[in-house]
Amino acid sequence: GCAEGYARDATEIQNIQIADGDVCRGLPIPIYMVFPRLFTCPTLETTNFKVEFEVNVVVLLHDDHLITENFQLKLFRM
């Protein structure tokens, strides 16, 4: 937090290309991602400070049509 409210700083930890070309319709595409240990930590939230993670899925179609969706993650250390 800061005097004006909250400051948000987003960084890209990892970028993975899942598929390319003419993907078969109706074929499920599983997405597995291992987060790098040096750049991630458990989700943390305190009164004045928090660390959160999200996954941004970007789909670029052949006609340059862009579809994006963000998914919030809660990371736990086991």
N, C-alpha and C positions, 0 to 999 in steps of 0.2 A: 504494500500500500504506500501511497504518497499523499501529500497535502491535497491534491486535486481529486483523489480517488484511487483507483487501481491502475497500474501501468502493466501492459501486457507485452511480453517479449516472446516471439515465436521463432523457433529455429528448426531446421530440417535435420533430423538425425539420420534418416535412412530413406533411400528412394529405390523402389523395386519395380521393374517392369514384369507384369504377369503374363501377358499374351501379346501377340502381334499377328497381323494378317487376318485372313478370313477364319474366324473362330466358329466352330460348329454350333449351330443354334440348339438350345436346350441342354447343352453339355455343362454340368456344374464345374466351376473352376475354383478349387480350394485355394485359399490364401493363407500361407504360413509365414510368419515373420519372427525372427529371433532378434530381440533388442540388444544392442551392444552394451555390455556391462559398464563400460567407462562413461557412457553418455546418458544413462538412465538411472533412476532411483525410485523408491516407492512413492506413490502419490502422497503428498503432504499438504495439510491445511491447518494453519494457525490463525490467530486473530489478525495479524498484519502481513502474513506471507503465505503463499501457497504455490505448490508445484503440481501441475496437471499435465496429462498427455492426451493426445488425440491422434487418430489415424484419419488421414484425408485420402479418400478413394477418388481417383480421377479417371474418367473414361473418355477417350478421344475417338470419335467415330470417323469413318473415312471421309465424310464431307466437312471435317473440321468442327463438327458439333461437339461441344464440351459438356460433360455431365460430372458434377462433383457432389460428394456427400462426406460429412465429417462424423466420426464416431468417437465419443469420449471413452477413455480407458481409465480403469482404476488398477494400478500396479501394486502388488503386494510382495514383500520379501518373505520367502519361506525357509 
